[in-house]
Amino acid sequence: MIQKGSKVRHSDPEIDDAAGVMIVFQIANGFALCGYPDRQGQELQNYAVADLVLISGSFSSKSR
């Protein structure tokens, strides 16, 4: 199940090539706000949760 902190990729290969592995920062109304914790200043993107593929592991600021 995709939730806040999940590592995800996009199911569309073209978008996945450009976006790569992202972290889910927020989920609301079937959409996930995704971005990169190590790329400050880069714009966050909204994707439909149904279009995302969960990859193992998750990111948590508490684990740092």
C-alpha positions as CSV (number, residue, x, y, z in Angstrom):
1,M,0.0,0.0,0.0
2,I,1.4,3.4,-0.9
3,Q,1.4,5.8,2.0
4,K,3.3,8.9,3.2
5,G,7.0,8.1,3.1
6,S,6.8,5.4,0.5
7,K,9.4,5.1,-2.3
8,V,7.6,5.0,-5.6
9,R,8.1,5.0,-9.4
10,H,5.7,6.0,-12.1
11,S,4.1,3.1,-14.1
12,D,4.4,5.1,-17.4
13,P,8.0,4.3,-18.6
14,E,8.4,7.8,-20.2
15,I,7.5,9.6,-17.0
16,D,9.6,7.1,-14.9
17,D,12.6,7.8,-17.1
18,A,12.4,11.5,-16.3
19,A,11.2,11.2,-12.6
20,G,13.0,8.1,-11.3
21,V,12.5,7.1,-7.7
22,M,10.4,9.6,-5.7
23,I,9.2,9.9,-2.1
24,V,5.5,10.4,-1.3
25,F,5.1,13.4,0.9
26,Q,1.3,13.6,1.1
27,I,-1.7,11.7,-0.2
28,A,-5.1,13.3,-0.7
29,N,-8.1,12.6,-2.9
30,G,-6.4,9.8,-4.8
31,F,-3.3,11.8,-5.6
32,A,0.2,11.7,-4.2
33,L,2.5,14.7,-3.8
34,C,5.9,13.3,-4.8
35,G,9.4,14.6,-4.8
36,Y,13.0,14.1,-3.8
37,P,14.3,14.6,-0.2
38,D,17.8,15.2,-1.5
39,R,16.9,17.7,-4.2
40,Q,15.9,20.8,-2.3
41,G,14.3,23.5,-4.5
42,Q,13.0,21.0,-7.0
43,E,9.3,21.3,-7.7
44,L,7.0,18.6,-6.2
45,Q,4.7,16.8,-8.6
46,N,1.2,15.4,-8.2
47,Y,0.5,11.9,-9.6
48,A,-2.6,9.7,-9.3
49,V,-1.9,7.0,-6.7
50,A,-3.2,4.4,-9.2
51,D,-0.3,5.4,-11.6
52,L,2.4,4.8,-9.0
53,V,4.4,1.6,-8.3
54,L,5.6,0.9,-4.8
55,I,9.2,-0.1,-4.3
56,S,10.5,-1.7,-1.2
57,G,11.6,0.4,1.7
58,S,10.5,3.9,2.7
59,F,12.0,7.2,3.7
60,S,11.6,8.6,7.1
61,S,13.3,11.7,8.4
62,K,13.3,10.0,11.9
63,S,15.7,7.4,10.6
64,R,18.4,9.9,9.8
